[in-house]
Amino acid sequence: MLIVGLTGSIGMGKSTATRLLRRMGVPVYDADAAVHAVQAPGGEALPAIEAAFPGSVKNGVLDRAALGARVFADPAALRRLEGIVHPLVQARQRRFIKRHAARRTPIVVLDIPLLFEGNGQYRVDATLVVSAPYFLQKRRVLARPGMTEAKFNDIVTRQVPDSVKRRLADFVIPTNAGIAPTRDALESALRAMAHRPGTVWPPRPWRERWTAALARQRRR
């Protein structure tokens, strides 16, 4: 089974790419959706979040605005939150991969916004990066409810630059010229990967240790 990582900076069009891939019959794991699920009412992350950030869970519901205010512009708090959420999201991801491996699915896509930031490229067989010009990225993001230019700038500075992501990518998927070119680029990438052998699944202990060591080194 070939495991492909889909990524791109905020506002670059990952949602459009995942929607098109699913229409093509490719299973997609959505890391953002998993984050929302573990933080939803009854989600497995809520007890630990409340313990780390008292008052952020009220009547079993996460107060996202209150939590966001506490971690915004506070790297230590953000790392603490990520330390709670990320292992739960990764566990869901592994269950997704195992399920499709058992079904002998030929290719799956992992939609991971911070793929390169977390050295996740070493846990996939190939990478797709969605990309658009900066002016369009900014316009898309600022159109989101509650978004401000300060928040946008803070998010962008925490992400690997788009130019670096495009250089690291196996395939760059443009999202600035309409649906048809994006779909064509995805179809071309899928054709190019059709006969590639999968190498990262099943996981090997040495690979897991190596990837973890790289991630720790990057956080320093």
C-alpha positions as CSV (number, residue, x, y, z in Angstrom):
1,M,0.0,0.0,0.0
2,L,1.3,3.4,-1.0
3,I,0.9,6.1,1.7
4,V,0.9,9.7,0.4
5,G,1.1,12.8,2.4
6,L,-0.9,15.8,1.4
7,T,0.0,19.2,2.8
8,G,0.3,22.9,2.2
9,S,0.2,26.1,4.2
10,I,-3.0,27.6,5.5
11,G,-5.4,28.8,2.8
12,M,-3.6,26.9,0.0
13,G,-6.5,24.6,-0.9
14,K,-6.1,21.3,0.9
15,S,-9.9,21.0,1.4
16,T,-10.4,21.3,-2.4
17,A,-7.7,18.7,-3.1
18,T,-9.1,16.2,-0.5
19,R,-12.6,16.6,-2.0
20,L,-11.3,15.9,-5.5
21,L,-9.3,12.9,-4.3
22,R,-12.3,11.4,-2.6
23,R,-14.3,11.8,-5.8
24,M,-11.5,9.9,-7.5
25,G,-12.0,7.0,-5.1
26,V,-8.9,7.6,-3.0
27,P,-9.3,7.3,0.8
28,V,-8.2,10.4,2.6
29,Y,-7.4,10.7,6.3
30,D,-8.2,14.3,7.5
31,A,-5.9,15.3,10.4
32,D,-7.9,18.5,11.0
33,A,-11.1,16.5,11.3
34,A,-9.5,14.2,13.7
35,V,-8.4,17.1,15.9
36,H,-11.9,18.4,16.0
37,A,-13.2,14.9,16.8
38,V,-10.9,14.4,19.8
39,Q,-11.9,17.8,21.1
40,A,-15.6,17.4,20.5
41,P,-18.1,16.7,23.3
42,G,-17.1,13.4,24.7
43,G,-13.8,13.5,22.9
44,E,-10.8,11.7,24.4
45,A,-8.7,14.9,24.6
46,L,-11.1,16.9,26.8
47,P,-10.0,15.6,30.3
48,A,-6.3,16.2,29.6
49,I,-7.0,19.7,28.1
50,E,-9.1,20.7,31.1
51,A,-6.3,19.5,33.5
52,A,-3.7,21.5,31.6
53,F,-5.9,24.5,31.0
54,P,-8.5,24.7,33.8
55,G,-11.7,26.4,32.8
56,S,-11.3,25.6,29.0
57,V,-13.9,22.8,29.2
58,K,-17.4,23.9,30.3
59,N,-20.2,21.4,30.8
60,G,-18.3,18.9,28.7
61,V,-17.8,21.3,25.8
62,L,-14.5,22.8,24.8
63,D,-14.5,26.6,24.8
64,R,-12.3,27.0,21.7
65,A,-12.2,30.8,22.0
66,A,-10.9,30.7,25.5
67,L,-8.4,28.0,24.8
68,G,-7.2,29.8,21.7
69,A,-6.7,32.9,23.7
70,R,-4.5,31.0,26.1
71,V,-2.3,29.4,23.5
72,F,-2.2,32.2,20.9
73,A,1.3,33.7,20.9
74,D,2.4,31.4,23.8
75,P,4.7,28.8,22.3
76,A,5.0,26.8,25.5
77,A,1.2,26.6,26.0
78,L,0.8,25.6,22.3
79,R,3.4,22.8,22.7
80,R,1.5,21.6,25.8
81,L,-1.7,21.5,23.9
82,E,-0.1,19.7,21.0
83,G,1.4,17.2,23.3
84,I,-2.1,16.2,24.4
85,V,-3.8,16.3,21.0
86,H,-1.2,15.0,18.6
87,P,-0.8,11.5,20.0
88,L,-4.5,10.9,19.9
89,V,-4.7,12.1,16.3
90,Q,-1.8,9.9,15.3
91,A,-3.5,6.9,16.9
92,R,-6.6,7.6,14.8
93,Q,-4.3,7.9,11.7
94,R,-2.7,4.5,12.4
95,R,-6.1,2.9,12.7
96,F,-7.1,4.4,9.4
97,I,-3.9,3.0,7.7
98,K,-4.4,-0.4,9.3
99,R,-8.0,-0.6,8.2
100,H,-7.0,0.1,4.6
101,A,-4.0,-2.2,4.7
102,A,-6.3,-5.0,5.7
103,R,-8.5,-4.2,2.8
104,R,-5.5,-4.1,0.4
105,T,-6.3,-0.6,-0.6
106,P,-3.6,0.4,-3.2
107,I,-3.1,4.0,-2.1
108,V,-4.3,6.2,0.7
109,V,-3.7,9.9,1.3
110,L,-3.0,11.5,4.7
111,D,-4.1,15.2,4.8
112,I,-1.6,16.6,7.3
113,P,-1.3,20.4,7.4
114,L,2.0,20.4,9.4
115,L,3.6,17.4,7.5
116,F,7.0,19.0,6.9
117,E,6.9,20.9,10.2
118,G,6.8,17.6,12.1
119,N,9.2,15.7,9.7
120,G,6.2,13.6,8.6
121,Q,7.7,13.3,5.1
122,Y,9.7,10.4,6.5
123,R,6.5,8.5,7.4
124,V,5.0,8.6,3.9
125,D,6.0,7.3,0.5
126,A,5.4,10.5,-1.5
127,T,4.2,14.1,-0.9
128,L,1.7,16.3,-2.5
129,V,1.9,20.0,-1.8
130,V,-1.0,22.4,-2.7
131,S,0.1,25.8,-3.5
132,A,-1.2,29.2,-4.6
133,P,0.3,32.8,-4.7
134,Y,0.7,34.6,-1.4
135,F,-1.9,37.3,-2.3
136,L,-4.6,34.6,-2.9
137,Q,-3.6,32.7,0.2
138,K,-4.0,35.8,2.3
139,R,-7.3,36.8,0.8
140,R,-8.7,33.3,1.4
141,V,-7.6,33.2,5.0
142,L,-8.8,36.7,5.9
143,A,-12.2,35.8,4.6
144,R,-12.6,33.2,7.3
145,P,-14.8,34.2,10.3
146,G,-12.9,35.5,13.2
147,M,-9.6,35.7,11.3
148,T,-7.4,38.8,11.7
149,E,-4.2,39.8,9.9
150,A,-2.3,39.3,13.2
151,K,-3.6,35.7,13.5
152,F,-2.8,35.1,9.9
153,N,0.8,36.4,10.2
154,D,1.3,34.4,13.4
155,I,0.1,31.2,11.7
156,V,2.3,31.7,8.6
157,T,5.4,32.4,10.6
158,R,5.0,29.0,12.4
159,Q,4.7,27.1,9.1
160,V,7.4,26.0,6.7
161,P,7.4,28.6,3.9
162,D,5.5,27.6,0.8
163,S,8.6,28.0,-1.4
164,V,10.4,25.3,0.8
165,K,7.4,23.0,0.7
166,R,7.3,23.2,-3.1
167,R,11.0,22.4,-3.2
168,L,10.5,19.4,-0.9
169,A,7.4,18.0,-2.6
170,D,7.3,15.1,-5.0
171,F,4.3,16.8,-6.7
172,V,3.1,20.4,-6.5
173,I,-0.7,20.8,-7.0
174,P,-1.7,24.3,-8.1
175,T,-5.0,25.7,-6.6
176,N,-5.1,29.2,-8.1
177,A,-6.5,28.6,-11.6
178,G,-9.8,26.8,-10.9
179,I,-10.9,23.2,-10.2
180,A,-9.9,21.7,-13.6
181,P,-6.1,22.4,-13.3
182,T,-6.1,21.2,-9.7
183,R,-7.9,18.0,-10.7
184,D,-5.6,17.4,-13.7
185,A,-2.5,17.8,-11.5
186,L,-3.9,15.3,-8.9
187,E,-4.8,12.8,-11.6
188,S,-1.3,13.2,-13.1
189,A,0.3,12.6,-9.7
190,L,-1.8,9.5,-9.1
191,R,-0.8,8.1,-12.5
192,A,2.9,8.7,-11.7
193,M,2.6,6.9,-8.4
194,A,0.5,4.0,-9.6
195,H,3.3,1.6,-9.8
196,R,5.5,2.8,-7.0
197,P,6.0,0.2,-4.2
198,G,5.0,1.2,-0.7
199,T,8.0,1.3,1.7
200,V,6.7,2.8,4.9
201,W,4.0,0.3,5.8
202,P,4.2,-1.8,7.9
203,P,6.3,0.5,10.1
204,R,9.8,-0.6,11.2
205,P,11.0,0.1,14.7
206,W,14.2,1.7,13.5
207,R,12.3,4.1,11.2
208,E,10.0,5.1,14.1
209,R,13.0,5.9,16.3
210,W,14.7,7.8,13.6
211,T,11.6,9.9,12.8
212,A,11.1,10.6,16.5
213,A,14.7,11.7,16.8
214,L,14.4,14.1,13.9
215,A,11.2,15.6,15.3
216,R,12.9,16.2,18.7
217,Q,15.9,17.8,17.0
218,R,13.7,20.2,15.0
219,R,11.8,21.3,18.1
220,R,15.1,22.5,19.8
